[in-house]
Amino acid sequence: MLRYTALVAVAVLMLDSATDFFPDDPLINVLTPTRLVVVLGLVALVAGGARLGTFHTWLDLPVALLVADGVATTYLGGHPTAPLRELLTAVAGFYLMVGLRRLQPDSAQVVALLSLICVAAAATSAFTQVTNKVPTGFCRSGLLADVPCGSAGAGALIRAVGTFSNPNLLVAFLLLLTPFGLLASAAVAERSGRAVVGVVTVLGYGAMLTTFSRAGYVAAAVEVLLLGGAYWLAPKLGRRVRLLIAGAALLGLAAAGVLIWKVSQAGHALGVRDQAWSAAVHVGLNNPLGVGLGRAGPVISALAPGTKQFQHAHNLWLNWLAEGGVAGLAAMVLITVVSLVAAARIARDKSVLGAAGLAALAGFYLTSALDHPANLDRIDMLFWLVLGLVMAERPKRQDSTAQLAVGRPRHSASQW
């Protein structure tokens, strides 16, 4: 029974992220259903033989810095502790996934198939909204402009939200899980089974189209390119070429950060986002410990011109700068870089998990540059679960004298 408890816990967390079937109210005091599931999963892992070393990953120090920063800004600033509890719950979910993967290596196959179920639930809901013209409160005129649905006329395009409250949350969810559904075919031997996997995967990427999210479209295209490049192209390249490509990618991320910084200091080229970014930078630089977890939205709303009410900084890293100060920003930057490097190293070994993880994280980080979907606890938990899935994998030790095999090797589920 203990062997399957942790796996069931992860399954429940993933399904809740897709459907939100858990009630928000706590069962007892601060013990919510989500926290109860996480605790039961961790207890089962320890009872099943997990030790401290079982949970060790390259992200331990950045995660510790993030948690310490959250504790400091919450208690030194005298802020409510609910957001800190949410952070601790998500981090516990990360280590739950790490422990599960380490004790049960074949659990990655089950997680991939669970991804299919979650993608199907959200994607079919999105298509239902579009095909039946179900009002979602979000419309586009063409592909470029948001318009009020009531005054847009017959030409308005309904933006699907699926099982979420807005299209950007749906697209972030699909970006995190759809790559694992695509590569779940490696764990399915029968062609008919792979056909079903392919159908659900196409359904997931098709549902992204129904959101009419411009950032989502770009992120989805990058995901598909990374899936192909990381799985088929990267293993054929030399170490120097791979390092050059990785360096160029990191420079690109740095350039994007500089661009966002510059835009935050200038006009209104990106609608209200540059207002949020400018306010977040101002808040972060003037509050060394940040303004407290979960408080970026109200503080930015008070600083930004106009009457727009913000829920967050519309950027994952700037939101941490505003809420957790420079230490929070540094921790999240480290988590971003280390997770991408780890996924790339695993993908280098022609691992389907590495390729899918690299694509999923890159797609999510891209959309998080223009939004902050992890502000929703369901997306935040799913993000940390995907991080755990990737970081639990250990790159193969390369023999410097080994010769690369000629031709494309056959793959099986054991390569997870």
Buried (B, 14 or more C-beta within 10 A) or exposed (E): EEEBBBBBBBBBBBBBBBBBEBEEEBEEEEEBBBBBBBBBBBBBBBEBEBEEEBBBBBBEEBBEBBBBBBBBBBEEBEBEBEBBBBBBBBBBBBBBBBBBBBBBEEBBBBBBBBBBBBBBBBBBBBBEBBEEEEEBEBBBBEEEEEBEBEEBEEEBBBBBBBBBBBBBBBBBBBBBBBBBBBBBBBBBEEEEBBEBBBEBBBBBBBBBBBBBBEBBBBBBBBBBEBBEBBBEEBBEBEEEEBEEBBEEBEEEBEEEBEEBEEBBEEEEEBEBBBBBBBBBBBBBEEBEBBBBBBBBBEBBBEBBEEEEEBBBBBBBBBBBBBBBBBBBBBBBBBBBEBBBBBBBBBBBBBBBBBBBBBBBBBBBBBBBBBBBBBBBBBBBBBBBBBBBBBBBBBBEEEEEEEEEEEEEEEBEBEBB
